[in-house]
Amino acid sequence: MTVLMDKDLGSAVYLARILIAECLFPGGIAVDATAGNGNDTLFLAREVGPAGRVYAFDIQAGALTNTALLLKQSGQAGQVTLLQAGHEEMERLVPGPVDAVMFNLGYLPGGDHGVITCPAATLKALHSALHLLCPGGRVSLVVYRGHPGSREEYEAIERFAMELDYNNFRAVKLNLLNRSDHAPVVVIEKVKSVQNSGLNSF
Ligand SMILES: C[S@@+](CC[C@H](N)C(=O)[O-])C[C@H]1O[C@@H](n2cnc3c(N)ncnc32)[C@H](O)[C@@H]1O
């Protein structure tokens, strides 16, 4: 497991990576639903290695340029497919099944803070991610709060996760208890023995 960052329970990204790394292996398949500056794409690329594949989405060309550069500098570009498309297109563009999907919501750090993820597209993509996920696979969402629309997005995700059928999915939330503005992490696991393929259960 190469989580690629300092051990710090105050970091939502660190928490997400620990739980995602557990379901990845050399040759695995992963999706970065929000490539941004490429840090999570690089993490996923290292976890699945040259025999694996990572599909990385972003709607901004500049984000994918940054991601491509980071991957090239790190020698991990070969196993990554960069897609300039909304993650709501995931089911059309990614051949499943996949082992893990990561969402890191909000705006591009260092970029235009007006371009943000939005609840409708995020929920559509989350729905697709759960369809694509193999049994035992996991989806993580780091949900920043503080920018306009972020609370609505967080509440929509939480509602969606709370309504998932426990027979087919486990949904957890990780939250710092002693800092109220911390970005919560939601992780959803598809159980190993899904009933009715789990597809009609949400
Ligand atoms: C917080 S950043 C991601 C950070 C990234 N994971 C990293 O490691 O650097 C959020 C990204 O989501 C992208 N985004 C917004 N709406 C999107 C959509 N519908 N589909 C895919 N990406 C989207 C933004 O362009 C932005 O780059």
The ligand as an SDF file (V2000), in Angstrom:
LIG
                    3D

 27 29  0  0  0  0  0  0  0  0999 V2000
  -11.0330   18.9930   -5.7020 C   0  0  0  0  0  0  0  0  0  0  0  0
  -10.6410   18.8500   -7.4020 S   0  0  0  0  0  0  0  0  0  0  0  0
   -9.9590   17.2300   -7.5180 C   0  0  0  0  0  0  0  0  0  0  0  0
   -8.5920   17.0950   -6.9210 C   0  0  0  0  0  0  0  0  0  0  0  0
   -7.8390   15.8710   -7.4110 C   0  0  0  0  0  0  0  0  0  0  0  0
   -8.4450   14.6210   -7.0160 N   0  0  0  0  0  0  0  0  0  0  0  0
   -6.3690   15.8640   -7.0490 C   0  0  0  0  0  0  0  0  0  0  0  0
   -5.8780   14.8660   -6.5000 O   0  0  0  0  0  0  0  0  0  0  0  0
   -5.7060   16.8480   -7.3490 O   0  0  0  0  0  0  0  0  0  0  0  0
  -12.2360   18.6530   -8.1540 C   0  0  0  0  0  0  0  0  0  0  0  0
  -12.1790   18.5090   -9.6800 C   0  0  0  0  0  0  0  0  0  0  0  0
  -13.4570   18.0730  -10.1260 O   0  0  0  0  0  0  0  0  0  0  0  0
  -13.6190   18.5500  -11.4450 C   0  0  0  0  0  0  0  0  0  0  0  0
  -15.0300   18.4240  -11.8560 N   0  0  0  0  0  0  0  0  0  0  0  0
  -16.0690   19.2670  -11.6460 C   0  0  0  0  0  0  0  0  0  0  0  0
  -17.1980   18.7650  -12.1800 N   0  0  0  0  0  0  0  0  0  0  0  0
  -16.8620   17.5730  -12.7450 C   0  0  0  0  0  0  0  0  0  0  0  0
  -17.5890   16.5810  -13.4670 C   0  0  0  0  0  0  0  0  0  0  0  0
  -18.9020   16.6910  -13.6970 N   0  0  0  0  0  0  0  0  0  0  0  0
  -16.9140   15.4900  -13.8910 N   0  0  0  0  0  0  0  0  0  0  0  0
  -15.5800   15.3450  -13.6760 C   0  0  0  0  0  0  0  0  0  0  0  0
  -14.8370   16.2620  -13.0100 N   0  0  0  0  0  0  0  0  0  0  0  0
  -15.4690   17.3610  -12.5540 C   0  0  0  0  0  0  0  0  0  0  0  0
  -13.0900   19.9620  -11.3720 C   0  0  0  0  0  0  0  0  0  0  0  0
  -12.7690   20.4290  -12.6660 O   0  0  0  0  0  0  0  0  0  0  0  0
  -11.8720   19.7910  -10.4510 C   0  0  0  0  0  0  0  0  0  0  0  0
  -10.6910   19.6580  -11.1870 O   0  0  0  0  0  0  0  0  0  0  0  0
  1  2  1  0
  2  3  1  0
  2 10  1  0
  3  4  1  0
  4  5  1  0
  5  6  1  0
  5  7  1  0
  7  8  2  0
  7  9  1  0
 10 11  1  0
 11 12  1  0
 11 26  1  0
 12 13  1  0
 13 14  1  0
 13 24  1  0
 14 15  1  0
 14 23  1  0
 15 16  2  0
 16 17  1  0
 17 18  1  0
 17 23  2  0
 18 19  1  0
 18 20  2  0
 20 21  1  0
 21 22  2  0
 22 23  1  0
 24 25  1  0
 24 26  1  0
 26 27  1  0
M  CHG  2   2   1   9  -1
M  END
$$$$
